[in-house]
């Protein structure tokens, strides 16, 4: 699951080489005029009439009185009303209704339980399905066809809310399409979980797997054992590497999450992990604070009876609150004996079956021959432990291979968050694999004779976002930013692997086609406020310049330096830092001691721009503008060169052949476009650094590593790489304290 181990070569042979050029389903001649949709529909063809445009007379028409269909109509209205300003009343009628968005639930059974068709003419848009699930998926497609501003919560003027004439027919390749988040190692408050649900549902995923128990935390209340949360929701971590922080879901919280997901046609699969990740549970049950506490050490056979009792009671409470027919029992990374492994897994599977659910476990679970043969293995690791035994017994498989679907891995060397034990997982690798081909390769690697496993045992795919790499300093309020960055744009890639036909993801130009379609999602995520990674693999559309931080340095309120940017990361004055008249209003004055203005701002991946007025007051060995644990932007680079530059601590120091003069205000800008850093002085380029790096924003000014004498004023951070003309415009604006880029 999450252990750091070598990935076997056989596990990396996941269905061939990365596609590089392709004609996907629906991308025949003339496809350039077709709407851009992710996941790619099964078929998509242009219509013959004009576009349909929402106007003051447009309604949302439902053709049945079914409550669930009315719920989809209400969802569509709630999505479209705020941004369009239109009334969009929900009415009953026929699928021939004019000037209407029609939801018709009387479609043919051939569409399957999640399929739909969408037909747009100048008269109406008709979404047809035989279930509310299918209608909801059709609404997600309609959502992507409409302008990105449909996501706004305020009225957007001057836009035409048009849907081109098109006919789409669509249904999923796999029934199980999931995303897992690790709430045990770092707690996600309910709104953060709902945010992930929204992102997953937009791309037609239908399962949220909640990893709620591990060594670092137990996150779900169980009435039978209160100590699981009173103790287990705030477990100290001896290693210091992962700090899950306090927090847990009450049963009311959990039911609210289940209901929120159900309204978006997603089910919740809970996970109670064991026997390898039971630290929080064992610690909680060993306290004896509650009279019902019992010893449940998975390494002690004397506790086996208590383990069964424990798992029976825990599962009996959690399963009925859950909306899925599956219950995840973990089963990975146990270092004890095989007998004790089987004792726990068998007990857990027995409890799950008694609750009316089907067990899912990580692929190691397949080695236990006592579990039901309809159990499901989730393949994650670079070995075949349990796979051969399980598949030969008839168990099914969910593909979640770490080198492609573990979204806690770094995208590349320049991204600030994530691990690398499974290698980098850039977007092209998250997309460039075929699940069923991966299973066939896995069967071969596991030594399963051809024909032993009838058909394809793959029931779906899952992406996993573990929390091992969340910085311990992150608050629960910062977990949304972590999830945004790690999931987007990789989550939609996983979604297309699970939804679109094999012919789409294996075509020769599949990656090229996907990269162009995912680029169109960027403006939508910008409107939604999702902090996604603008990977250089994709030609993202230009977006408005976004000011993240602006510390004016105009004095301090107590010890606080206000950040007026959207980041809102106020600074805290330390040591001997003081304020005096600067270039525009006041400036921060650093006297050479280690007295930075500190912030809680997380690292910002490229692209970014940092600009500030700087006034070095002495020739120092090294003076930083912004810095943190891994890098610094330097007003005077190391070894008294006095040059502007940047440092990757422990890696390299970079300079440009230009200095910020002493006792003179100079406006400097550092612009990282993901490949290099261009340096500007007073709006003019003075050189470039052949490096890119995540921007550390933890410290402003003089630190112990770089204890310089300097004055800083009007420090600004943008999450865009400014062009030369924008850098010049910013300099002109900055002379009066502005941040305009033209």
TANOR-V569703 format. One record per pair of residues at least 24 apart in sequence whose ideal C-beta (glycine too) atoms are under 6 Angstrom apart, sorted by the first residue. I is the first residue (numbers start at 1). J is the second residue. Records with the same first field share a line. If there is no record, write none. Layout:
I = J ; J
//
This chain:
1 = 332 ; 362 ; 380
2 = 466
3 = 333
4 = 421
7 = 382 ; 403 ; 422
8 = 382 ; 383
10 = 445
11 = 382
12 = 403
13 = 441
14 = 401 ; 433 ; 438
15 = 433 ; 434 ; 437 ; 438
18 = 428 ; 432 ; 511
19 = 508 ; 510 ; 511
20 = 511
21 = 508 ; 509 ; 512
22 = 507 ; 508 ; 509 ; 510 ; 513
24 = 504 ; 507 ; 513
25 = 501 ; 504
35 = 145 ; 166
36 = 517 ; 520
37 = 141 ; 144
38 = 492 ; 517
39 = 495 ; 496 ; 499 ; 500
40 = 500 ; 504
41 = 168 ; 170
42 = 169 ; 170 ; 501
43 = 169
44 = 168
45 = 167
47 = 165 ; 166 ; 167
49 = 121 ; 122 ; 165
50 = 122
51 = 162 ; 164
52 = 120 ; 122 ; 125 ; 163
53 = 162
54 = 86 ; 161
57 = 99
58 = 99
59 = 89 ; 91 ; 100
60 = 88 ; 90 ; 101
61 = 91 ; 93 ; 97 ; 100 ; 102
62 = 92 ; 103
63 = 95 ; 104
64 = 105
68 = 132
69 = 105 ; 132
72 = 103 ; 132 ; 135 ; 136
73 = 103
76 = 139
82 = 153
83 = 149 ; 150 ; 152 ; 156
84 = 161
85 = 155
95 = 126
98 = 123
100 = 124
101 = 125
102 = 126
103 = 127 ; 135
104 = 128
112 = 171
114 = 172
115 = 171
116 = 170
117 = 169
118 = 168
119 = 167
120 = 163 ; 165 ; 166
121 = 165
125 = 163
133 = 265
136 = 265
137 = 204
140 = 202
148 = 523 ; 524 ; 527
151 = 524 ; 527 ; 528
152 = 527
172 = 499
173 = 501
174 = 460 ; 498
175 = 459
176 = 398 ; 459 ; 460
177 = 205 ; 206 ; 460 ; 498
178 = 207 ; 209 ; 462
179 = 205 ; 463
180 = 209 ; 211 ; 462 ; 464
181 = 465
182 = 211 ; 466 ; 467
183 = 210 ; 212 ; 219
184 = 211 ; 212 ; 213 ; 214 ; 216 ; 217 ; 219
185 = 214 ; 216 ; 242 ; 244 ; 467
186 = 244 ; 467 ; 470
187 = 244 ; 245 ; 247 ; 476
188 = 479
189 = 476
190 = 253
192 = 479 ; 480
193 = 257
194 = 260
195 = 480
196 = 483
197 = 261 ; 264 ; 266
201 = 264 ; 266
203 = 492 ; 495
204 = 495 ; 499
205 = 495
206 = 266
207 = 267 ; 269
208 = 261 ; 266 ; 268
209 = 269
210 = 270
211 = 271
213 = 272 ; 273
214 = 273 ; 277
215 = 277 ; 279
216 = 242 ; 244
217 = 244 ; 280
218 = 280 ; 281
219 = 248 ; 249
220 = 249 ; 254
221 = 250 ; 251
222 = 314 ; 317
224 = 313
225 = 292
226 = 290
227 = 284 ; 287 ; 289 ; 290 ; 293
228 = 284
231 = 284 ; 287
232 = 280 ; 284
235 = 280
242 = 468
243 = 472
254 = 321
255 = 321
258 = 323
262 = 323
267 = 323 ; 324
268 = 322 ; 323
269 = 324 ; 326 ; 328
270 = 318 ; 322
271 = 328
272 = 314
273 = 330
274 = 330 ; 344
275 = 334 ; 344
276 = 332 ; 333 ; 334
298 = 340 ; 344
299 = 336 ; 340
304 = 343
307 = 347
308 = 347
311 = 347 ; 348 ; 351
312 = 351
315 = 351 ; 352 ; 355
316 = 355
319 = 355 ; 357
325 = 357 ; 358
326 = 358 ; 360
327 = 352 ; 357
328 = 360
329 = 359 ; 361
331 = 361 ; 362 ; 364 ; 365
332 = 362 ; 364
342 = 368
346 = 370
363 = 387
366 = 390
384 = 445 ; 446
387 = 446
388 = 446 ; 448
391 = 453 ; 457
392 = 452
396 = 457 ; 459
397 = 439 ; 457 ; 458
398 = 460 ; 462
399 = 435 ; 438 ; 458 ; 461
400 = 462 ; 464
404 = 429 ; 430 ; 433
405 = 463
406 = 464
407 = 463 ; 465 ; 486 ; 487 ; 490
408 = 465 ; 466 ; 469
411 = 533
414 = 692
415 = 605
416 = 603 ; 605 ; 694
417 = 469
418 = 469
419 = 469
427 = 489 ; 535 ; 537
428 = 511 ; 537
430 = 490 ; 493
431 = 493 ; 514
434 = 505 ; 506
435 = 461 ; 497
460 = 498
461 = 497 ; 498
463 = 494
481 = 531
484 = 530 ; 531
485 = 531 ; 533
488 = 530 ; 532
489 = 518 ; 532
536 = 674
545 = 718 ; 720 ; 741
546 = 719
547 = 718 ; 739
548 = 717 ; 719
549 = 717
550 = 716 ; 739
551 = 715
552 = 714
553 = 586 ; 587 ; 588 ; 713
554 = 585 ; 586
555 = 579 ; 586
561 = 597
569 = 599 ; 600 ; 601
571 = 597 ; 599 ; 700
572 = 598
573 = 597
582 = 713
583 = 613 ; 665 ; 713
584 = 714 ; 737
587 = 711 ; 713
588 = 712
589 = 711
590 = 701 ; 702 ; 710
592 = 707 ; 709
594 = 703 ; 704 ; 707
595 = 702
596 = 699 ; 700 ; 701 ; 702 ; 703
597 = 700 ; 701
598 = 699
599 = 697
601 = 697
603 = 694 ; 696
604 = 695
605 = 694
606 = 672 ; 674 ; 692
607 = 673 ; 674 ; 720 ; 721
608 = 672 ; 695 ; 719
609 = 671 ; 718 ; 722
610 = 670 ; 717
611 = 669 ; 716 ; 730
612 = 712 ; 715
613 = 665 ; 667 ; 713 ; 714
614 = 660 ; 666 ; 668
615 = 665 ; 711
616 = 660 ; 662 ; 710
617 = 709
618 = 709
620 = 708
622 = 706
623 = 706 ; 708 ; 710
624 = 706
626 = 697
627 = 696 ; 699 ; 703
628 = 696 ; 698
630 = 696
631 = 693 ; 696
633 = 670
635 = 660 ; 710
644 = 679
646 = 677 ; 689
648 = 693
654 = 689 ; 691
656 = 686 ; 687
657 = 687
658 = 686 ; 687
667 = 731 ; 734
669 = 727
671 = 721 ; 722
673 = 721
680 = 727
682 = 731
683 = 727 ; 728 ; 731
//
